[in-house]
Amino acid sequence: MAGLILAAALLVVLMVSMIGTARAHDGLAHAPGDLTLWNAWALDPLVLGLMGISGFLYWRGARRAGAREALFAAGMACLFLALVWPLDVLGERHFSAHMAQHLLLMNVAAPLLVLGAPLSAMLRALPLAWRRLAARLVPRPALVTAALLHLIALWAWHVPSAIALALQSDAVHIAMHATLLAAALYFWTAVLRPREGRYWAPIAALLLTLKVTGMACIVLMIQPGSLYPVYGNAADEQLGWGIMMIVGTASYLGAAVALAAAWLARLDATYT
């Protein structure tokens, strides 16, 4: 019953969004002087539809309401903040909001969703034949590949020309968010689910990603002038890189510390 209520509510929201005029790239974000926090809604039917389907399958397949379900719900809330309200629209005017949006997607929502174990729950919501097919098709993430894809997706989409193109085209904008989130989910799955208790490899991957990201942010934060003509605000850009340096490195370091603690606990249990 709860699943049906959720599905109905999401369908109503989706229908309202489809007949609305609040698409971020078609009006509000480009209208001069009328943007506030309260009207910064990006009611994209595609985004709402995918979030609704994912949420419905997860809650239908979840066996109980526990810690994993709470983590998944927190991840979905972060996706809402990043893609629906308010950061998607604010990110078209402010580089700092743009960076906060990407951090929510890649460094907060993605690990929370992975910790919520969505794949196992969603598979339980599907017919048995579909489950078997999905189990064969879904690959186990390779750590080195996942780390490289994570860094490539992050920095390729922050080339000035790429950001300018994403702000001009809905299709490119959607592709940017989809690839950033997909790469992050792949990375955090590989990192947070180490192979046979081999903790050293994901810890090394996290620390390497932290170092590369932190150094790049420092260089970009102190470079003179504005790097993105589409924004044209050097102070706002410095704020954006500062946010990324603090939040991004904190997420990688926090995950590395948590894995190290789990590793030590496992060793302690083995030798005592």
Secondary structure, 3 states (H helix, E strand, C coil): CHHHHHHHHHHHHHHHHHHCCCCCCCCHHHCCCCCCCCCCCCCCHHHHHHHHHHHHHHHHHCCCCCHHHHHHHHHHHHHHHHHCCCHHHHCCCCHHHHHHHHHHHHHHHHHHHHHCCHHHHHHHCCCHHHHHHHHHHCCCCCHHHHHHHHHHHHHHCCCHHHHHHHHHCHHHHHHHHHHHHHHHHHHHHHHHCCHHHCCHHHHHHHHHHHHHHHHHHHHHHHCCCCCCCCCCCHHHHHHHHHHHHHHHHHHHHHHHHHHHHHHHHHHHHHCC
